[in-house]
Amino acid sequence: MNYISLGFFCSVAMELERLGLRKESSPFDWLISDFKGVIQAIDDKFEDFLEYDLLFQNKEKHEIYKNSKYNVHFYHDFDKYTSLEEKLPIVKDKYNRRIARFYDTISKPTLFIRYISDEELENGKSKELIWIEDNYEWIMQVLKSYNADNEILFIANEGVISDKIFIYNVEKDDNDVVARKPIEKNQELCKFFDSIQVEGREENIARYLKKEKSKKSNLKKVRKYVRKIFCKEYIHGRQY
């Protein structure tokens, strides 16, 4: 069984990586995503995922771009000092590799994990949950079209409940809108993921720990500081 994050934010992929269950980067790992857009993109074979004319730059944080068709936000792929024209081919190459791996992986039994967003409400209920309940049959049809054994596991904040789908609820972190380590915050999820036996899990965990250690290096901080002083921010013609 493979395990893949479908968002809506980075911590789902980070949890799978921490647990040694994430073998490689997938397209939605480091994005902020709308679930309708996620399923649409999978069904569309990511046709317009990085289409130049669909990308809009965040007015306040110039390194962030949004795809207006799929409503996915790229937080970690572009930078504020490089034009979209110059950076886009590099980002496309990276995502083409991730997308190819994604389809190869999900052709084998896969458990998808989605943290349901409750940032937008309709009559006090998560708009994303309403969409999932209304479109659950289509969601499963898309995911299972690649392998009949593919399934999806939903996580959401406490209070996001449904009588149509099963949701693992987690308590939000203090002063936050989500739980940054959702699997750790639900005993059932902890037991389930701890019981999984996957080839190479120990090696994956060792790689994760090495990666976390490298994050503490001051070199990246110095480079970021130097660019801030000497480089001018790029302003794109289309913003949101």
C-alpha positions as CSV (number, residue, x, y, z in Angstrom):
1,M,0.0,0.0,0.0
2,N,1.2,3.5,-0.8
3,Y,0.3,6.6,1.2
4,I,-0.1,10.0,-0.5
5,S,-1.2,13.4,0.8
6,L,-3.9,15.3,-1.0
7,G,-3.5,18.4,1.3
8,F,-5.0,20.8,2.1
9,F,-1.7,22.0,3.5
10,C,1.9,20.8,4.0
11,S,1.6,19.1,7.4
12,V,-0.1,16.1,6.0
13,A,2.9,15.2,3.8
14,M,5.2,16.1,6.7
15,E,3.4,13.7,9.0
16,L,3.8,10.9,6.4
17,E,7.4,11.8,6.0
18,R,8.0,11.8,9.8
19,L,6.4,8.3,10.0
20,G,8.6,7.0,7.2
21,L,5.6,6.4,4.9
22,R,6.3,9.1,2.3
23,K,8.7,7.7,-0.3
24,E,8.8,10.7,-2.6
25,S,7.3,14.1,-3.3
26,S,3.8,14.2,-4.8
27,P,2.2,17.1,-6.6
28,F,0.0,18.3,-3.7
29,D,2.5,17.9,-0.8
30,W,3.7,21.5,-0.4
31,L,0.6,23.4,-1.7
32,I,-2.4,25.0,-0.1
33,S,-5.2,23.4,-2.1
34,D,-8.9,23.4,-2.7
35,F,-10.1,19.8,-2.7
36,K,-12.4,20.3,-5.7
37,G,-9.3,21.6,-7.6
38,V,-7.3,18.6,-6.4
39,I,-9.7,16.1,-7.8
40,Q,-10.2,18.1,-11.0
41,A,-6.4,18.3,-11.6
42,I,-6.1,14.5,-11.1
43,D,-9.0,13.9,-13.5
44,D,-7.5,16.4,-16.0
45,K,-4.1,14.8,-15.9
46,F,-2.8,18.1,-14.5
47,E,-3.4,19.6,-18.0
48,D,-3.4,23.3,-16.8
49,F,-1.7,22.9,-13.5
50,L,1.2,25.3,-14.4
51,E,-0.4,27.1,-17.3
52,Y,1.3,30.6,-17.5
53,D,-2.0,32.5,-18.1
54,L,-3.7,30.9,-15.1
55,L,-1.0,31.9,-12.6
56,F,-1.5,34.9,-10.4
57,Q,1.0,36.4,-7.9
58,N,0.0,37.2,-4.3
59,K,0.0,41.0,-3.9
60,E,1.5,40.9,-0.4
61,K,3.8,37.8,-0.6
62,H,5.4,37.9,-4.1
63,E,6.8,34.4,-3.9
64,I,3.3,32.9,-3.7
65,Y,1.3,32.1,-6.9
66,K,-2.2,30.8,-7.4
67,N,-3.6,28.7,-10.2
68,S,-7.0,30.3,-10.8
69,K,-8.5,27.1,-12.4
70,Y,-7.7,24.6,-9.7
71,N,-7.5,27.2,-6.8
72,V,-4.2,25.8,-5.6
73,H,-1.5,28.0,-4.1
74,F,2.2,27.4,-4.7
75,Y,4.0,28.6,-1.5
76,H,7.5,27.0,-2.0
77,D,8.2,26.8,-5.7
78,F,8.7,30.3,-6.9
79,D,10.7,33.2,-5.4
80,K,10.0,36.9,-5.1
81,Y,13.2,38.0,-6.9
82,T,12.8,35.9,-10.1
83,S,10.3,36.6,-12.9
84,L,7.6,34.0,-13.5
85,E,8.8,33.7,-17.1
86,E,12.3,32.7,-15.9
87,K,11.2,30.5,-13.0
88,L,8.3,28.6,-14.6
89,P,10.2,26.2,-16.8
90,I,12.2,25.0,-13.8
91,V,9.1,24.5,-11.7
92,K,7.4,22.7,-14.6
93,D,10.2,20.3,-14.9
94,K,10.0,19.5,-11.2
95,Y,6.3,19.0,-11.2
96,N,6.3,16.9,-14.4
97,R,8.5,14.4,-12.6
98,R,6.2,14.5,-9.5
99,I,3.1,14.0,-11.6
100,A,4.6,11.1,-13.5
101,R,5.6,9.4,-10.2
102,F,2.2,10.2,-8.8
103,Y,0.3,8.4,-11.6
104,D,2.7,5.5,-11.4
105,T,2.3,5.2,-7.7
106,I,-1.5,5.4,-7.6
107,S,-1.8,2.7,-10.3
108,K,-1.0,0.4,-7.3
109,P,-3.1,0.3,-4.1
110,T,-2.9,3.7,-2.4
111,L,-4.4,5.4,0.6
112,F,-4.9,9.1,0.0
113,I,-5.1,11.4,3.0
114,R,-7.0,14.7,3.0
115,Y,-7.3,17.2,5.8
116,I,-10.6,18.9,5.3
117,S,-10.4,22.7,5.3
118,D,-12.9,24.5,7.5
119,E,-11.6,28.0,6.7
120,E,-14.7,28.8,4.6
121,L,-18.1,28.1,6.1
122,E,-21.7,27.9,4.8
123,N,-24.4,28.1,7.5
124,G,-21.7,27.2,10.1
125,K,-20.6,24.1,8.1
126,S,-17.3,23.6,6.2
127,K,-17.9,24.4,2.6
128,E,-15.3,21.8,1.6
129,L,-17.1,19.1,3.6
130,I,-20.4,20.1,1.9
131,W,-18.7,19.7,-1.5
132,I,-17.2,16.3,-0.5
133,E,-20.6,15.0,0.7
134,D,-22.2,16.2,-2.5
135,N,-19.5,14.8,-4.8
136,Y,-18.3,11.7,-2.9
137,E,-19.2,9.3,-5.7
138,W,-17.3,11.3,-8.3
139,I,-14.3,11.6,-6.0
140,M,-14.1,7.9,-5.5
141,Q,-14.7,7.2,-9.1
142,V,-11.7,9.4,-10.0
143,L,-9.4,7.9,-7.4
144,K,-10.4,4.3,-8.1
145,S,-10.1,4.7,-11.8
146,Y,-6.3,4.2,-11.4
147,N,-6.7,1.2,-9.0
148,A,-9.9,-0.3,-7.7
149,D,-8.3,-0.7,-4.2
150,N,-7.5,3.0,-3.8
151,E,-9.1,4.6,-0.7
152,I,-9.2,7.9,1.0
153,L,-8.9,8.9,4.7
154,F,-10.3,12.2,5.9
155,I,-9.0,14.2,8.8
156,A,-10.6,17.4,10.1
157,N,-10.7,19.8,13.1
158,E,-13.0,19.0,16.0
159,G,-16.5,20.1,15.1
160,V,-16.2,19.1,11.5
161,I,-18.6,16.1,11.4
162,S,-20.6,14.3,8.8
163,D,-23.2,11.6,8.7
164,K,-22.2,10.6,5.2
165,I,-18.4,10.1,5.4
166,F,-16.1,9.0,8.2
167,I,-13.8,11.7,9.6
168,Y,-10.9,11.4,12.1
169,N,-11.2,14.6,14.2
170,V,-8.2,16.3,15.7
171,E,-7.8,19.2,18.2
172,K,-6.4,22.4,16.6
173,D,-3.0,23.6,18.0
174,D,-3.1,26.6,20.3
175,N,-3.4,29.9,18.4
176,D,-3.7,28.1,15.1
177,V,-6.4,27.0,12.6
178,V,-5.2,23.5,12.2
179,A,-3.3,20.7,13.9
180,R,0.3,20.7,12.6
181,K,0.8,17.0,13.6
182,P,-2.7,15.7,13.0
183,I,-1.8,12.0,13.1
184,E,-0.1,12.4,16.5
185,K,-3.2,14.1,17.8
186,N,-5.6,11.2,17.2
187,Q,-5.1,7.9,19.1
188,E,-6.8,5.8,16.4
189,L,-4.7,7.3,13.7
190,C,-1.5,6.8,15.7
191,K,-2.3,3.1,16.2
192,F,-3.2,2.6,12.6
193,F,-0.1,4.3,11.1
194,D,2.2,2.8,13.7
195,S,1.0,-0.7,12.8
196,I,1.8,-0.3,9.1
197,Q,4.7,-2.4,7.8
198,V,6.4,-0.8,4.7
199,E,9.6,-1.8,3.1
200,G,12.3,0.9,3.7
201,R,10.4,2.6,6.5
202,E,13.4,2.8,8.8
203,E,15.5,4.3,5.9
204,N,12.8,6.8,5.2
205,I,12.7,7.9,8.9
206,A,16.5,8.2,8.9
207,R,16.4,10.4,5.8
208,Y,13.7,12.6,7.4
209,L,15.8,13.1,10.5
210,K,18.8,14.1,8.4
211,K,16.7,16.5,6.5
212,E,15.3,18.1,9.7
213,K,18.9,18.5,11.0
214,S,20.0,20.3,7.8
215,K,17.1,22.8,8.2
216,K,19.0,24.2,11.2
217,S,21.9,25.3,9.0
218,N,22.5,29.0,8.9
219,L,23.6,29.0,5.3
220,K,20.1,29.3,3.9
221,K,19.3,32.1,6.3
222,V,22.4,34.0,5.2
223,R,21.5,33.6,1.5
224,K,18.0,34.8,2.2
225,Y,19.3,37.8,4.0
226,V,21.8,38.8,1.3
227,R,19.1,38.5,-1.4
228,K,16.8,40.7,0.6
229,I,19.4,43.4,0.8
230,F,20.7,43.3,-2.8
231,C,17.8,42.0,-5.0
232,K,14.6,43.8,-6.1
233,E,11.3,42.0,-5.8
234,Y,9.6,41.0,-9.1
235,I,6.0,42.3,-9.6
236,H,3.9,40.2,-11.9
237,G,1.3,41.7,-14.2
238,R,-1.5,39.4,-12.8
239,Q,-2.1,39.5,-9.1
240,Y,-4.7,38.5,-6.5
